[in-house]
Amino acid sequence: MLLATVAYMDDTDFIPPTKEGLQDILEMASSLFTLHALEINPKKTELIVINPSTDDRSVRFGGDIITARPAETAVRSLGVWFEANGSGAHTRMLVAREVSGI
């Protein structure tokens, strides 16, 4: 009996307290993906950094470098919009559009 399986994983969020912790998680995840022959598209990965402790705002994911979005740029995850600077400007704009019917 031949059984074909396709899996689709969407919106996985890693929220560690440090860059080093995130890098460890990404290395572990990359190993798991390789072990199970899973293909992940790092180019669709969004990185936001809140209160950076260094100027280096990038991490390695597989063979790619992921650079953090600007602090004022909104990133959507699981249907919720986040901004690293915490201003909420994007959310207010979305609410204003909804109320005005645009």
Secondary structure in CASP SS format (residue, H / E / C, confidence):
PFRMAT SS
TARGET T0000
AUTHOR 0000-0000-0000
METHOD secondary structure of the structure
MODEL  1
M C 1.00
L C 1.00
L C 1.00
A C 1.00
T C 1.00
V C 1.00
A C 1.00
Y C 1.00
M C 1.00
D C 1.00
D C 1.00
T C 1.00
D C 1.00
F C 1.00
I C 1.00
P C 1.00
P C 1.00
T C 1.00
K H 1.00
E H 1.00
G H 1.00
L H 1.00
Q H 1.00
D H 1.00
I H 1.00
L H 1.00
E H 1.00
M H 1.00
A H 1.00
S H 1.00
S H 1.00
L H 1.00
F H 1.00
T H 1.00
L H 1.00
H C 1.00
A C 1.00
L C 1.00
E C 1.00
I C 1.00
N C 1.00
P H 1.00
K H 1.00
K H 1.00
T C 1.00
E C 1.00
L C 1.00
I C 1.00
V C 1.00
I C 1.00
N C 1.00
P C 1.00
S C 1.00
T C 1.00
D C 1.00
D C 1.00
R C 1.00
S E 1.00
V E 1.00
R E 1.00
F E 1.00
G C 1.00
G C 1.00
D E 1.00
I E 1.00
I E 1.00
T E 1.00
A C 1.00
R C 1.00
P C 1.00
A C 1.00
E C 1.00
T C 1.00
A E 1.00
V E 1.00
R E 1.00
S E 1.00
L C 1.00
G C 1.00
V E 1.00
W E 1.00
F E 1.00
E E 1.00
A C 1.00
N C 1.00
G C 1.00
S C 1.00
G C 1.00
A H 1.00
H H 1.00
T H 1.00
R H 1.00
M H 1.00
L H 1.00
V H 1.00
A H 1.00
R H 1.00
E H 1.00
V H 1.00
S H 1.00
G C 1.00
I C 1.00
END
